[in-house]
Amino acid sequence: MTVAIEMGQTTAGAPAAIDLEELLATRLLVQGNSGSGKSHLLRRLLEQSARWVQQTIIDPEGDFVTLAERFGQLVIDAEDHTERSLQAAGERVRIHRVSTVLNLEGLDAENQMRRAAAFLAGMFEVARDHWYPMLVVVDEAQLFAPAIAGEVSDEARKLSLGAMTNLMCRGRKRGLAGIIATQRLAKLAKNVAAEASNFLMGRTFLDIDMARAADLLGMERRQAEAFRDLERGQFMALGPALSRRPLGLRIGPTDTQPRNAAPRLMPLPEAALEDARAIILAAPPPEAVRPQRRPPSPDLLNQLMAAAKQPAAEAQGEAAEQPLGAEQLAERRERLDRILRAILAEPDAGFRAIGVLYQEFVVRCRIEGLGAVVPELADFRRMLTRARAGLGAEMAEDDAWQDVLLRTAILPDDMQGVFMMIARAAKEGWPCPSDAAIARAYGTHSLRRARHLLSYIEEQGLIVCQLDGTGRRIVTLVELAWATAPADPNAADASAATA
């Protein structure tokens, strides 16, 4: 069955439609400067297709929450949820086939990227039985798939860009049809934009954007000037779901309106200058204390208060001036390892962001009187990698581990802990870690991602994976002759169960 979604009219006055089934298979890219009508276009598309296909909108400004009143989408306010809960929500959205609006309004750029990535990952990693067709609309896509690094952390950019790449590059087989809108193609990552086969190009003024838009539509460079003359709501369309040749169209009206309406001129209020002076220059209100998103536990606060009553800082300052002996260094190293093990023993520690773990680590170090020797974030990452592998600092310095550490260096940072965990199990002859244990060490709930990770390490020539006659897995380290004992790869994660 062919479903035609009416979008408006062509410049010749004929109806302009999108083939919904073709759109699900080929994806859509919308470009236009601010005020060109991109959000209006997306709203029209969502309204017209709401009764035909499941939808999810990644909404950074809260413009699309008004759709819920008319068409029944579930509005999820990302500010009220953690990344972990949003990933679980993304999985359930696909399982129960509920149309949603992920409202990211009120969050800063980094938290918008993290929460959107978690939600998209949940939808992407769902089991094959739930790969139903679904439109995934991402407004202001340049925020989630930037072409260059900005002010956000590399970790947040990596998570968000990876989720957007999965949506546009691998989402089709999972039933996910990406529809992305951006103000400028130059700001959008090329590997994300390149996967779209349908294009709707609105008004734009910069030469580089006009040239790229003309190239995508197969127009000559001299025709690129036409993009400056487009009115609000006018777009040039091309693609298998739209038209085989560049086609001008005007988007039709919508049944719902955004919360943030277009600005309109209003007369200024009549007020005397002295009254305005008294109002504007009045004393500012007292500053309100911003509540913490995640208040420390009462036990942690009690420890901090007890530590503050002791003259630990003075004693610590005196000790810092004197060089430490080997025994004192070993004791300090053991105390740091003990603090890190205590943090990782918490049930959700394997799935929390490294920045959050580091903050808790710093607080606990201060409680223990180690505030002056807290490792830097880069050193903490290495300590965390060893700790997730079950290695203490002294064990990592063992001569037998030097070859392992050399091999580990060829892997990305986030994979090194998994390889060390497998290497330790192989060295000690322990059972091979299960997919669940590997996923936990990597910081994910996805068993499929854990298996992919194991395959990647094997492709690098570091390990060889085998199955015995009963389906149990054995992992052997290449050139080291270390091998794990056979174990069921589908077994539960014992460390998670006991945490």
N, C-alpha and C positions, 0 to 999 in steps of 0.2 A: 504494500500500500504506500502510495506517495502522498506525503503531507506537505502542502505548500503554506508557508507562513507569510502572510501579506505584511510587507514592511512599509508600504506607501505607494508612491507613483514615480514612474520614470519621468524624465524631462519632456518626453513626448506625450505624457498624460496616460500611459498605459499602466495597469497594476504591476507593481514590483514585488516579487515573492522570493522566498528562500526555500529550497528543497530541504526539509528537515532531516530526512534520512541521509542525504548526501552531506549535509553539514556535520552530522554525527561521525561521519567517516573521514572528513577532510579538515575540520577545524577552521577557525576564523580569527583574523587580525583586524582590529579597528584602530585607525590613527587619526588624530585631529588635535589642533591646539585647544587650549582651554576656552570654552565657550562655543566650540564648533558643533556641539550636540551629540557627543559620544555617549554620555550617560542616558540621554533621551533615546538614542538608538538601541542601547542595551535594554532599557525598560520596555520599549516596544517589542523587541524580540522575546523577552521573558514573558510578557503578558500574552502574546499571541501563541506561544508554545507551551504555556503552563499546563493545559489539560492533556497534552500529548506526551510529555517526557518529564522525567525527574530533573530538578535543577538545584544547583548550589551556587551562591554568589559570594565571592570574597570581596567584602565591601569596606574599604579603608576609611570612608567618610560617613558611613551611616545613611547614605542616600536611598538605599533600596529596602529599608525596613518597612516602608509603607506598603510594599507589595503583600506583606503578610495579612493585612486587614482584608484585602480583596481576594487573594488567591491562596491563602492558607499556608504560606511558607513558615517554617519554624525559625524564629530569630534567636541566634546564639550570641550573647554578648561575651566576646572573648576576654574582656577585662575581668570577668567574674570566674574565669576557669584557668586551670594550669595547662601547660603544654601536654602533660600526660593525659588529662581528662579530655582535652580536645582531640587528641589522637584516637582515644577510645570512641568519642562521639562521631568522628569521621567514619570509623568502621561501622558503627550502628546505623548511621545515616544510609549507607549503602545496603546493609542487611535488611532494613525495614522500609527502604525506598521512600524516604521522607525528603521533600524539598526544603532547603534551608537557606538562611542568610547569615553568614558569619560576619557580625558587626564588630569591626576593629576600631571604631571611633573611641577616642580617649586614651589610646595607647601611643607611646612613642614609636619611632620608626623601627628600632631594633625589636621591640616586643611584638609589633605587628608582623614582622618577618618571621619570628620564631613561632608564633601561634598559628599563623597561616600555614607555615611549613608542616607543623604537627598535624593540623586538620587535613591537609592534602595527603600527607603520608598515610594517615588512617584510611582514607578512601582508596588510596593506591594499593595498600598492602592487604586488602580484604581477600578472603578466599575466592577461588574461581567460581564457586556456585553463586556468587552474588555480583557477578560482573554484568549488571543490567545497564542499558544505555542511560547516559546522564550528561546534561550540559553543565559545564563548570565555567562560570563567568568570573573573570578576574579584572576588576576595574583598576585603573592606574597601575598597570602591570609593571611599569618601570621601577616601582617601589620594591617589588618582590623578585624581579630578575634584572638587576641593574647591570649595565654594560661595564662599568668600572666600579672599583671599591669606593665607598663613601665614608661617612662618619661612623657607621655601625661596625661592630666587631667582625672579624673574618669568619668566626664560627657561625654567627647569625646569617651572614651573606651566603655562606656555603650551604647551610640548611635550606634557606629559602630558594636559592638558585637551583639546588638539586631537586627540590619538590616541583618547581615550575618546569624544569627540564623533563622530569618524569611525566608530568601531565601532558606536555606537548609532544614529546618524542615517543613515549611508550604507553601513553594513556589510551590510545585507540583500541588496542587489543583487549583492554580491560573495560571497554565501554565508556570511557571518559572522553568527552569532546571538549577540548579547551577553546574558550572564546576570550581573547585577551584584548584589552583596550589600553592605549598609551598615548600620551601627549606628543612624544617624539620617538621615532624609530631609532635615532642615534643614542638614546638613553637606554634602550632595551637590549638585553643580551642577544647576540646574533643567533646562537644555537636554539633559542626559544622562538624567536620570530621566524626563523627559516622553516619551521615545521608546518606553518599555516599554508593552506592552499586557497583559501578564500580571503578577499581583502575588501575593506570598505574604508576609503581614504577621504577624510574631510579637509576642512580648511587648514592650511599651514602656510607659513611665510618664509622660513629659513631655506636658503638655497639647497643645503645638504639634505634636508627632509623632503623638499619637493623633488629633488633628483632621485632619491631612494624610492619615493612613492611612485614616480613615473616608471622607474625600472621594474618595480614589482608588478605594475599594471601593463607592462609591455608598451608603454607610450614613448614617443620620441622626446628627447630632452627639451626641444623647443615648445612642446605641449605642457611641460611641467608648470609653466606660469599660470595655467588654468586653476591650480589649487588655491591660489591667492584670491580668486574671484568667487569661490564657493560661498554661499550664504550659510547661516546657521541651520543645521538639519539637512544640508545637501551633502551627498557623498558620491564618490566614484567607486563602482563595484566591479569586481572581477572574481571568477572562480567557478568551479564545477557546480556549486550549490546556488550560484547567483546568475552569472552570465559568462558566456565564452569569449565575449569581447568587452572592453571597458564600457560601462553603462552608467550614466548619471541618474541619480534617483533622489527623491525627497522623502524623508521619513514621515510617516503619518502620525496622528495624535495618539496619546496614551490615555488609559482610563484612570491611572493613579498619578500622583504628583510627588516629587521628592520633598523631603523635609526642608532642604536648603534651597528655597526658590531663587530664581534669578533676581539680581538687585534691580529695584525700580526707584526712580526719582521721587522724593518726598519733600514737602516744604519743611523748612527748619522751624522748630518751636519758637514762639515769641517769649523772650525772657529778658529782663533788665540785666545790664552788664554787671552790676553789683551783686545781684542774686546769683549769676553764673559764677562770679569770682568766689563767693562764699561756698558754693557747692563744690567747685573743682578743686579749690585749694584748702579744703577742710582737712583736719588731721587724719592721717590714714588709720584704719582700724588695726587692732593688735593682730600680729601675725599668728595664724593658726598653725598648730603643730600637725604636720602631715602624718597620718597613721601609717604604720609599717604594714607592708603587704603580708609579711610572714613574721609575726612576732616571735622572738626567741622563746623557747620552752621555759617554764618556771624553774626547772632544775638548773638550766644554764644561767639564768639571771641570778639565782641564789649563789652559784659558784663565783660569778663575777663580783657580786657584792662582798663575798667572803675574801676574795683575792684582793679587793681594793683596800681592805682593812689591814692587810699585812704589808710590811715594808719591803715587799719583794722587788719593787722597782729600784730601790737604792742598792740592795744587795746585788741585783742583776747588773747595774751599771758598774759597780766595782769589779765584778767578775769579768765583765767584757773587756776591761783594760788589761787583764792578765791573760797570757796565752794558755790554752787548755792542753792537757796531756792526752795521750792516746786513750786512757780509760775514760776520761771525761767526755771526749769526742764520741766514743762508743756509746756511753750512757745517753748523751744527747740524741744520737741517732736512733737509739732504741725508743726513747720517749716520743720522738716525732713519728716513728713507725706505729707506736701504740695508739697515738692520737688518730692517725690515718685509718688504722684498722677499726677503731671505734666508730668513725664516721661511716665507713663502708659497711658496717654491720647493720645500719639502719635499713629497713625494708625497701625504701625507694631510692637508696643512694646510687644504685647502678643506672638510674634513668634521670638523674638531675644534672643540670648544666654545670660545667666545670667551674664557672664563675661563682655559683652558689656554694659548691663544695669548698672552694678556696676561702670564701668568706667565713664559713663555719670553721674551717681549719685554723684560720688566723685567730678567731675568737678563742678556740680551745687552747691554742698555743699560749695566748696571753694568760689564760687561767692557770696553766701549768708553769708560769714564770718564764716562758721561752719567747716573749714578745720581741726581744732584740735580735733573735736568730731565726725568725720566721723565713722560710725559703721564698724566693721570688716565684711568680706565677709559672715561669718556664720550668724551674726546678720542680715545682709542685706537680706539673704535668708528668714529668718523668717519674716522680715518686708514685703518682696515682697509677701510672701504667704498670709499675712493678707490683704495687699493692693489689691491683685487680687480677694480676697473674698469680698472686699468692706468694710473692717474693719479698723478703726483707732486704734492707740495704746491704747488709753484710753478705747475704746470699748472692745478690747481683754482682758483688765484687769477687766472687769465687773464680779461680782460674778456669774451672770447667765451663763457666758461663761466658767466657770472652768470645768464643766462636758464635754462640747464640746471639750475643749483643751485636756482633758484626753483621750477622744475617738480618737481624731485626731492622737495621738502619735502612734497608732498601724498601721497607714498607712505609705507607703513610702513618702519621703519628697515631691516628685513632685505631689502627689495626695492630699496632705493636704489642699491646697488652694481651690480645687474643693469642698471638703467636707465642709469647712468653708462657702463657698458661698451658698451651699445648706442649711446649718444649719441656716444661717442668713435669707435666704428667708423663711424658715419654722418658725423661731421665730417671724418674723414680719408679717407672713401671706401673703407674696408676691407670685405672680405667680411662678410656678416651672421653674427654668432655662431651656432653650431649649438646644438641643444637640449642636447647634452652640455656645451658651454661655459657655457651659461646655468645648467644644473643645478649645475655646479662652483662658479660664482660665488655661487650661492644657498646652497651647503653641503649639497646632497643628491645622491643617486645616481639619483633618479627622473626619467626623461625626461618622464613624464606630468605631473609637478608643474611641470617647467620650461615645458611648453607652456601649462599652466593659468596660470602666472605671467605669461607673455607676453600671454595673452588678458586678464588682469586689468589690466595696464598699458595695453593698448589700450582697454579699457572706460573708463579714467579720462581718455581723450581726449589722451593724451600721444604715442602713436605710431599708425601705420597699417601693418599687415602685408599684404603681397601676395605672390603666387606668379607667376613668369613662366611661359612656355610649357613649360619643361623641369622645372618643379617646384621651382625654386630660390627661396628666400625673400628678399624685399627689405623692409627696415623703414625707414620715413620718419618723422622727427620733425615733429610738427604745429607749424606756424607758424615753424619755423626753416629749412625747405627743405633739411635735411640728410637724405641717404639712403645706406644701406649699398649696397655692391655685392652682386649676387645671389650666393647660396651655398646649398649643400645643407643643409637643417636636420637631416638625419640623419647628417651627417659626424661623425667622431670628434673629441674635444677635443684639439687639437694641444698646448695648454699642459700638459695632463695627461700626454700621451705623452712629452713632453720633460722633465718634472719628474723 
